[in-house]
């Protein structure tokens, strides 16, 4: 069977070392690619230093890969057989977990989903139209963390949006906003309004909304509709 590349999650480096050694001995032309989270790129740092070095480990969805000091033997074995190392963002890991649930109907932990995350993030454009194997190793994910990962993935995908809009405080002002959103296909997930910290006139109310949309294009449409109907619209999580 023809194989062009194999993408392997990397923590301590043992899986990468064993897989790379086997693949390169059987099919030397197959590209072996390792993937780490941006919150603990210990193997990449060790390859650069040409020795195992301690790397600070931050909180990550790929907690199974959060190994601050890679295995010395694994590093020595894998260094000559690994063609490329890439580091993925946390948001890409969340989106990869979501994609695997929706498309493959598989629950994969963050550590096992980083390979797909690298492809989703566009870090491996050279693999387009090639035959690629992505190791999805591990389904050990806490249900609470899974729920958070799904919501974070929806946000990255543009299917969960947050915004603040200032509307009239007269009767029906908030209802008009809700009607505008529903008539354009957005579903309100959460809504909160406040008056005390609003710096504009006393006859206005600031409404904070979390809404569900179909995709990024739909989210952009909702943003444009809000801007067309209201003077003060703050889009995105930084305004919460």
C-alpha positions in Angstrom: 0.0 0.0 0.0 1.3 3.4 -1.0 1.9 5.8 1.9 3.3 9.3 1.6 3.3 10.5 5.2 2.5 9.6 8.8 1.6 12.2 11.4 2.4 11.2 15.1 1.5 13.0 18.3 4.5 13.7 20.5 4.8 13.9 24.3 7.7 12.0 25.7 8.7 10.8 22.2 8.3 7.1 22.7 5.5 6.6 20.1 7.3 8.8 17.6 10.6 6.9 18.1 9.1 3.5 17.6 6.8 4.5 14.7 9.5 6.4 12.9 12.1 3.6 13.3 9.6 1.0 11.9 8.4 3.2 9.0 11.8 4.3 7.9 13.2 0.8 7.9 10.2 -0.5 5.9 9.5 2.5 3.6 12.3 5.1 3.8 10.5 7.5 1.5 7.6 7.9 3.8 7.6 11.3 5.6 7.4 11.1 9.4 5.9 14.2 11.0 5.6 14.9 14.8 3.1 17.2 16.3 3.1 19.0 19.7 0.9 21.5 21.4 2.1 25.1 21.6 1.8 24.9 25.4 4.5 22.2 25.7 6.8 21.9 22.6 9.4 20.0 24.5 10.5 17.7 21.7 10.9 20.5 19.2 13.0 22.4 21.8 15.1 19.3 22.4 15.7 18.7 18.7 16.8 22.4 18.3 19.1 22.1 21.4 20.3 18.6 20.2 19.7 17.3 23.7 16.8 16.7 26.0 16.0 20.1 27.6 13.3 21.0 30.2 10.4 22.9 28.7 7.8 24.7 30.7 4.4 23.0 30.4 1.2 25.1 30.4 -2.4 23.9 30.7 -3.4 22.2 27.4 -6.2 20.2 25.9 -3.5 17.7 24.9 -2.6 16.9 28.5 -1.3 13.5 27.5 1.5 15.2 25.6 2.4 17.7 28.4 5.8 16.1 29.1 8.3 18.9 30.1 11.4 16.6 29.6 11.4 14.1 26.7 12.9 10.7 27.0 16.6 10.7 26.2 16.5 7.3 24.4 13.4 8.4 22.4 15.0 11.6 21.3 18.2 9.8 20.3 16.2 7.2 18.3 13.7 9.6 16.7 16.0 12.5 15.8 17.4 11.0 12.6 14.1 9.5 11.4 11.8 12.5 12.0 11.4 14.7 8.9 9.4 17.5 10.4 8.1 18.8 13.8 5.1 21.1 14.0 3.4 22.9 16.9 -0.3 23.4 16.9 -2.5 26.0 18.6 -4.9 25.1 21.4 -7.9 26.3 19.4 -6.9 24.0 16.5 -6.9 21.0 19.0 -10.4 21.9 20.1 -11.6 22.1 16.5 -10.0 18.8 15.7 -11.8 17.1 18.6 -15.1 18.6 17.3 -14.4 17.4 13.7 -13.7 13.9 14.8 -16.9 13.7 16.8 -19.0 15.1 14.0 -17.5 13.5 11.0 -15.9 10.3 12.3 -18.2 9.7 15.2 -15.1 9.2 17.4 -14.3 10.6 20.8 -10.6 11.3 20.7 -8.7 13.1 23.5 -6.7 16.2 22.8 -3.4 14.4 22.8 -4.7 12.0 20.1 -6.2 14.8 18.0 -3.2 17.0 17.4 -2.3 15.3 14.2 -5.6 16.3 12.6 -5.2 19.7 14.3 -2.0 20.3 12.3 -3.8 19.6 9.0 -6.8 21.8 10.0 -4.4 24.6 11.0 -2.8 24.5 7.5 0.7 23.6 8.8 1.2 20.8 6.3 0.2 22.1 2.9 2.7 19.9 1.2 0.6 16.9 2.1 -2.4 18.0 -0.1 -3.6 15.2 -2.4 -1.2 12.8 -0.8 -1.9 9.6 1.1 -1.5 10.4 4.8 -2.0 8.4 8.0 -2.9 10.3 11.1 -2.5 8.5 14.4 -5.6 9.0 16.6 -4.2 7.6 19.8 -6.3 7.9 22.8 -9.9 8.4 23.9 -9.3 9.1 27.5 -11.0 12.5 27.9 -13.0 13.7 30.9 -16.6 14.4 30.0 -16.4 17.9 31.5 -13.3 18.7 29.4 -15.0 17.2 26.4 -17.9 19.6 26.8 -15.5 22.6 27.0 -13.6 21.4 24.0 -16.7 21.1 21.9 -17.9 24.6 22.8 -14.4 26.0 22.2 -14.3 24.1 18.8 -17.8 25.6 17.9 -16.4 29.1 18.7 -13.3 28.5 16.5 -15.6 27.2 13.8 -17.7 30.4 13.9 -20.7 28.5 15.1 -20.8 30.0 18.5 -20.5 33.8 18.7 -20.4 36.4 21.4 -21.2 40.1 21.0 -22.4 43.2 22.9 -25.1 45.5 21.4 -26.6 48.6 22.8 -30.4 48.8 22.3 -33.2 51.1 23.4 -34.4 50.5 27.0 -38.0 51.2 26.0 -40.5 48.2 26.2 -39.8 45.8 23.3 -36.2 46.9 22.7 -34.6 43.6 23.7 -37.5 41.7 22.0 -36.7 43.4 18.7 -33.1 42.3 19.0 -34.2 38.7 19.7 -36.6 38.8 16.8 -33.8 40.2 14.5 -31.6 37.3 15.4 -34.2 34.6 15.2 -35.5 35.8 11.8 -32.0 35.6 10.4 -31.4 32.0 11.7 -29.3 32.7 14.8 -30.3 30.9 18.0 -29.7 32.7 21.3 -27.8 30.5 23.8 -27.4 33.1 26.5 -28.4 36.7 27.1 -27.6 39.2 29.8 -28.4 42.9 30.0 -27.1 45.7 32.2 -27.6 49.4 32.7 -25.3 50.5 35.5 -22.0 50.5 33.6 -23.3 51.9 30.4 -21.7 55.2 29.5 -24.2 56.3 26.9 -27.7 57.7 27.6 -29.9 56.4 30.4 -32.6 55.3 28.0 -30.3 52.6 26.5 -29.4 49.1 27.8 -26.3 47.0 26.9 -27.1 43.4 25.9 -24.5 40.7 26.0 -25.4 37.7 23.8 -24.0 34.3 23.1 -25.6 32.8 20.0 -25.4 29.8 17.8 -24.9 30.1 14.0 -24.6 27.6 11.2 -21.0 28.4 10.2 -18.5 31.3 9.9 -20.3 32.7 6.8 -23.5 32.9 8.7 -21.8 34.5 11.7 -20.4 37.2 9.4 -23.9 37.8 8.1 -25.3 38.2 11.6 -22.4 40.6 12.4 -23.3 42.7 9.3 -27.0 42.7 10.1 -26.4 43.9 13.7 -24.1 46.7 12.5 -26.8 47.8 10.0 -29.4 48.0 12.7 -27.6 49.2 15.7 -25.0 52.0 16.2 -23.0 50.3 19.0 -22.0 46.7 18.3 -18.9 45.1 19.9 -18.2 41.8 18.3 -16.1 39.0 19.9 -15.1 37.7 23.3 -12.7 40.5 24.2 -15.7 42.8 24.9 -17.1 40.5 27.7 
